[in-house]
Amino acid sequence: MMTMTDPARVARLANGGTIDLGPGAIEKDPVQDAGDQGMIRYSLRCAADHGFESWFASADAFAALLAAGQLDCPVCGASEVRKDLMAPAVRPARKAATATGDTDARPDLSAPASALEAEIAALRRQIEANSDYVGVNFVTEARRMHAGDAPSRAIHGEAKPEEARQMIEDGLPVAPLPFLPARKVN
C-alpha cells in the first residue's frame, strides 16, 4: 500500500487509491506497483501558478478526478487544477543525430569483443577452410570413416550430446568445437 507524509498533498485516484503529489513523499508497495504499467504522467498547474506532476491510470481517470474536484495542488491545496504544457520524450531521428554529431555509442556487434572471441573466430575460419561441413550427417560420416567404409578426410558437423559422448567412448577422434554452425547463428 502507500504511506503519505501530508494528507493535504494527496489526490484520490479513480480506482479508490491515493497518490501523494509531493516530491519524494511516497512509498509504494511493490506488489501494487506491478499493476501500475501503462500509466500517464501529466504536468499540472493550479490557479496560483504552482507547477507539479502526477501519474494517472488513464486520460479518462484524470478527467474523472478533475471533474469530481478531487485533484488538489500539493503546495497551496487549491482544487482548481489544469494540465500544463508538457514536452514529449521523443528521441531524434538517426539522421538528425548524426548530422549534429550526437551519435549513440553503439557497439559493433559483428566485431569480436575480446581477444578470446577473435581467436575463436580465427579458429572457425581455419576449420571451415580446411574441412568439409557434413551437417547433421556428422555422426554417420565419422563412423563410416572410422570403420574404413569412406575415405578419411577432415570434416565438421553437428551431433547430439549423447551421440558425441558415445563416439568418444567408442574411440573416434572427435572433439567439440567452441562455436555453433553458421546456419544456427543469428
C-alpha positions in Angstrom: 0.0 0.0 0.0 1.1 3.6 0.3 2.5 5.8 3.1 1.8 9.5 3.0 3.5 12.3 4.8 1.0 15.1 4.4 -2.8 14.5 3.9 -3.2 17.9 2.3 -0.9 16.8 -0.5 -2.9 13.7 -1.6 -5.0 13.2 -4.7 -7.6 10.4 -4.9 -7.4 8.1 -7.8 -10.4 6.8 -9.8 -9.8 3.2 -8.5 -10.1 4.4 -4.9 -6.4 4.6 -4.2 -4.5 7.7 -3.3 -1.3 9.2 -4.5 0.9 11.8 -2.9 1.6 14.7 -5.3 4.6 15.9 -3.3 8.2 15.2 -4.3 9.7 12.2 -2.5 6.9 11.7 -0.1 5.5 8.4 -1.3 6.4 4.8 -0.7 4.6 2.2 -2.8 4.0 -1.5 -2.2 6.0 -3.4 -4.9 3.0 -5.8 -5.3 0.7 -2.9 -6.0 3.3 -1.4 -8.4 3.1 -4.4 -10.7 -0.3 -3.2 -11.9 0.8 0.4 -12.5 2.1 -0.3 -16.0 0.7 2.0 -18.7 0.2 5.0 -16.5 0.3 8.6 -17.8 2.3 11.4 -16.3 0.8 14.9 -16.5 2.4 18.2 -15.7 -0.2 20.1 -13.8 -0.6 23.8 -12.7 -3.0 25.3 -10.1 -4.8 28.6 -10.2 -2.0 30.1 -8.1 0.5 29.1 -10.8 2.2 26.3 -8.8 3.5 23.5 -11.1 3.6 19.8 -10.2 3.4 16.4 -11.8 1.2 13.4 -11.1 0.6 9.9 -12.5 -2.9 8.7 -13.7 -4.2 5.3 -14.7 -5.5 6.9 -18.0 -6.7 10.1 -19.5 -10.2 9.2 -18.5 -9.1 8.7 -14.9 -7.6 12.2 -14.9 -10.7 13.7 -16.4 -12.9 12.0 -13.8 -10.8 13.2 -10.9 -10.7 16.7 -12.3 -14.5 16.8 -12.8 -15.1 15.5 -9.3 -12.8 18.1 -7.8 -10.5 15.5 -6.3 -7.3 17.0 -7.5 -5.5 19.5 -5.2 -2.3 21.5 -5.5 0.3 20.0 -3.2 1.7 23.5 -2.5 -1.4 25.5 -1.7 -4.3 23.0 -1.7 -6.2 24.7 -4.5 -8.7 22.4 -6.2 -8.7 24.4 -9.5 -6.1 22.4 -11.4 -5.3 22.2 -15.2 -2.9 20.4 -17.4 0.3 22.3 -18.1 2.4 22.4 -21.2 4.4 19.1 -21.4 7.4 18.3 -23.6 7.2 14.9 -25.2 10.0 12.5 -24.6 11.0 11.9 -28.2 14.4 10.8 -29.4 15.8 12.5 -32.5 15.9 10.6 -35.8 19.1 8.8 -36.6 19.9 11.2 -39.5 19.3 14.2 -37.3 21.6 12.8 -34.6 24.4 12.0 -37.0 24.2 15.4 -38.6 24.7 17.1 -35.3 27.5 14.7 -34.3 25.3 13.3 -31.5 25.5 9.6 -32.2 24.7 6.8 -29.8 27.7 4.8 -28.7 26.5 1.5 -30.0 29.0 -1.4 -30.0 29.9 -3.1 -33.3 28.3 -6.5 -32.7 30.0 -8.1 -35.7 33.5 -7.4 -34.4 35.0 -9.6 -31.7 34.6 -8.1 -28.2 37.7 -9.7 -26.7 40.9 -11.5 -27.7 39.3 -14.8 -26.9 36.4 -14.1 -29.4 39.0 -13.1 -32.0 40.8 -16.4 -31.5 37.6 -18.4 -31.7 36.7 -16.5 -35.0 40.1 -17.3 -36.4 39.7 -21.0 -35.4 36.3 -21.1 -37.1 37.7 -19.6 -40.3 40.6 -22.2 -40.3 38.2 -25.2 -39.7 35.7 -24.0 -42.3 38.5 -23.5 -44.9 40.3 -26.9 -44.3 37.4 -29.3 -43.7 34.1 -30.3 -45.2 30.8 -29.4 -43.4 28.6 -32.5 -43.3 25.9 -31.1 -41.1 23.6 -33.5 -39.2 25.2 -36.4 -41.0 28.4 -35.9 -38.9 27.9 -39.0 -36.7 27.2 -41.3 -39.7 30.1 -39.9 -41.8 32.6 -40.0 -38.9 31.6 -43.7 -38.1 31.9 -44.6 -41.8 35.4 -43.1 -42.0 36.5 -44.7 -38.7 35.3 -48.1 -40.0 37.1 -47.6 -43.3 33.9 -47.5 -45.4 34.6 -43.9 -46.5 37.8 -42.1 -47.4 39.4 -40.3 -44.5 39.2 -36.5 -44.6 38.7 -33.6 -42.2 35.0 -33.0 -41.5 32.9 -31.0 -39.1 29.2 -31.0 -38.4 26.6 -31.5 -35.8 25.9 -34.2 -33.2 23.6 -34.5 -30.2 25.5 -34.6 -26.9 24.6 -38.3 -26.4 26.0 -39.2 -29.8 29.2 -37.2 -29.3 29.7 -38.9 -25.9 29.2 -42.3 -27.5 31.7 -41.6 -30.3 34.3 -40.5 -27.8 33.7 -43.7 -25.8 34.0 -45.8 -29.0 37.4 -44.2 -29.6 36.6 -42.0 -32.6 38.9 -39.0 -32.9 36.3 -36.2 -32.4 36.3 -33.0 -30.4 33.6 -30.4 -29.7 34.0 -27.0 -31.4 33.6 -23.8 -29.4 31.1 -22.3 -31.8 27.7 -23.0 -33.4 27.2 -23.9 -37.1 26.7 -20.9 -39.3 23.1 -21.9 -40.1 22.2 -21.8 -36.3 23.8 -18.3 -35.7 21.5 -15.2 -35.9 
